[in-house]
């Protein structure tokens, strides 16, 4: 395999998008550290590997079906891997299958060392895997204006809960459904909105080309002006939520992400600062 082919595979994986799965993994583990006396580096690594594999495989599924349905064509500026024949469709599918398989191996390895209920972790992991495929494959939520909802769920509450539950298992004090499930979901909210802002900005940019391709997104439904308003809300509401959290809890580490407000478009910087703020916040 030559260097050009390897480069094409790397581009197809879209590694620049991995911050969307990296930060919720780190957030879930940081919250677990603050709520449990137990923390496993092995669980951190396995949740990270499995989440990144599912994310990368989902990117490949998106490339394949966008090309199949004509969303990616000669006029496309973003994803041109299949349009320019840098890779063949069967090469994309083979790599996607491998990543789903390797991610599942990591998940089953996780079951051996986590004290969490196997059925709970399995429901979350395979639910996330299914959503990553169905985003453009099968039902194709992306093409019926439900892609934004899938992104908010997958790259926010679902991934955070997966990592949090894997770490704390049965060790958390007062192991009630609220402590085990609802709290990490609430903490995932700012991060989910910030990640959704990336997708929505891309959909707003591609509004006209998506309309010509026959797909339907929230951006198309709202139109350019309203889409811009929504984008601004998605960017700045998380900062407002963090300000409220800091004032309500007296945990002023939640103010740290506000330092990124001038670079609000950079999801990774916001996410890392938010993870740091949760890591140093109170035991919750």
Order of alpha helices (4+ residues) and beta strands (2+ residues): alpha-alpha-alpha-alpha-alpha-alpha-alpha-alpha-alpha-alpha-alpha
